[in-house]
Amino acid sequence: MAPATLECRTVAGEIWAYMDGELSTERADAMRVHFDGCAGCTAQLEYRQVFMDAIHESISSQKTPPALREKVLTALFAAA
């Protein structure tokens, strides 16, 4: 069965879920078909991917202080 045809407004509202892998296979396929035919939505996808890459790069250079890590783990285990 062919993927559903999506409007740009719908794609824009689901782009983050698409990027996070939260959509069903069928919905993700429909999104890919839309991106293949829509330069505007593809540009938005690429922009958001660059944004997320910058966030991940920024975060990966930050290290959690050992004392804070220990406090968080202790609190998590105590709550469980």
C-alpha atoms as one frame of an Amber mdcrd trajectory, in Angstrom:
protein
   0.000   0.000   0.000   1.304   3.496  -0.874   2.102   5.874   1.994  -0.495
   8.503   2.821  -0.060  11.947   1.271   0.737  14.511   3.937   0.382  18.286
   3.926   3.278  20.531   4.969   1.359  21.646   8.070   1.036  18.035   9.213
   4.681  17.279   8.493   5.802  20.373  10.429   3.811  19.219  13.442   5.378
  15.753  13.385   8.984  16.504  12.419  10.361  16.087  15.969   8.546  12.774
  16.399   9.933  11.662  13.027  13.464  12.612  14.039  13.090  10.779  17.359
  11.840   7.597  15.652   8.483   7.827  17.431   6.261   7.406  14.362   4.850
   4.165  13.061   6.618   2.651  10.061   3.758   3.703   7.810   3.759   7.290
   9.063   7.559   7.561   8.811   7.331   6.263   5.225   4.730   8.933   4.429
   7.009  11.574   5.925   9.955  10.366   3.794   7.803  10.499   0.663   6.789
  14.040   1.555  10.411  15.095   2.175  11.405  13.617  -1.197   8.964  15.958
  -2.919   9.038  19.079  -0.735  12.130  21.269  -0.591  10.642  23.483   2.144
   9.966  20.651   4.572  13.306  19.030   3.737  15.021  22.325   4.614  13.175
  22.368   7.951  14.242  18.779   8.649  17.869  19.597   7.831  17.781  22.780
   9.954  16.430  20.869  12.936  19.024  18.128  12.460  21.832  20.703  12.480
  20.298  22.200  15.631  20.150  18.812  17.365  23.705  17.968  16.292  24.917
  21.246  17.834  23.053  20.473  21.081  24.519  16.964  21.259  28.017  18.271
  20.561  27.629  20.887  23.273  26.331  18.373  25.791  28.966  15.757  25.031
  31.706  18.183  26.056  30.100  18.673  29.483  30.950  16.230  32.251  28.754
  15.636  35.276  30.635  16.227  38.518  31.078  12.892  40.335  29.413  14.171
  43.545  26.292  15.251  41.632  26.166  11.960  39.763  26.338  10.060  43.054
  23.540  12.167  44.599  21.275  11.611  41.608  21.903   7.852  41.539  21.337
   7.588  45.288  18.047   9.496  45.000  16.898   7.317  42.082  17.657   4.069
  43.893  15.997   5.342  47.071  12.827   6.194  45.148  12.673   2.771  43.475
